[in-house]
């Protein structure tokens, strides 16, 4: 159903920020804006919610994030942007983008994933196999340890659903107060017209229940791996995952090459392909993985398609060449990997992976507003470089 935009009642601008040191219990305490210089604030566009209404929602979200991540991460320097409200079927929807610095405070060696790896190593008796297992652990720790005690700018995307009653206008928001209920969804933006919504679960926690077992499996897989094609491709092609990550972060907020504005579709696969090219994968004319030759021209089909429709695309191309493989252990996913949505045609580049949290950066058919978006945990597959 086509959504009806609500005219803004007041086009005012408000600033909202959270106190950086608040605990989960103190998550409802807002920073006094009179002493705010220590915290960089982000503009909050009025969406006909009053400042008090915005503060109530933001306090709820901060409390939810602290409850989910606070045992493993320090979260501070919160800020947020409310988008214009939309009405559909007497429901008001407001998109909300929350920024925060996210700092890993648990040493990677203390994670259940690594502890599972260590437990598997302890059971290995052959010296050659122990070397392979130890190398797997060392490589993982080398990847993740730079994140330890280092703030990482992060974005959390939400959609708020409010009952508008019978009036399709912003006056319906006037009755929203501290006693009013609302529904909150994780939001993944695919295009300007399409978003994937996942309900935020009550008392949502960071799910590490299977991490130890997955750590064990990663050691077993490292020992038993005999993928000769992967070894050949490793020798033939050098992929710099960090260069790919840096390209994505540096260009994530660029105008899309293929967009709604020029009627050339969406830029997600083109953006991922550009990042992979920056990481060192060679252009392949015969394999139809090559960029557009000039502005206004399309790229090769394996460069600019995702692979979702089984008609070529960056994901099947990278897998078929032996450059990437499907990774079912999300704890192992790291920067430079590919995120591929399972219920729509969309890909993104993973720009952070520490064994517990994955973040991604993407393009769409319009200019995106955030990089390093925290993955909400559903409806995607991951592909890692060999």
Buried (B, 14 or more C-beta within 10 A) or exposed (E): EEEEEBEBBEEEEBEBBBBBEBEBEEBBBBBEEEEEEEBEBBEBEBBBBBBEBBBBBBBBBBBBBBBBBBEBBBBBBBBBBBBBBBBBEEBBBBBBBBBBBBBBEBEBBEBBBBBBBBBBBEEBEEEEBBEBBBEBBEEBBEBBBEBBEEBBBBBBBBBBBBBBEEEBBBEBBEEBEEEEEBBBBBBBBBBBEBBBBBEBEEEBEBEBEBBBBBBBBBBBEBBEEEEEEBEEBBEEBEBBBEBBBBBBBEBBEEEBBBBBEEEBBBBBBBBBBBBBBBBEBEEBEEBBBBBBEEEEEBBBBBBBBBBBEEEBBBBBBBBEBBBBBEBEBBBBBBBBBBBBBEEBBBBBBBBBBBBBBBBBBBBBBBBBBBBBBBBBBEBBBBBBBB
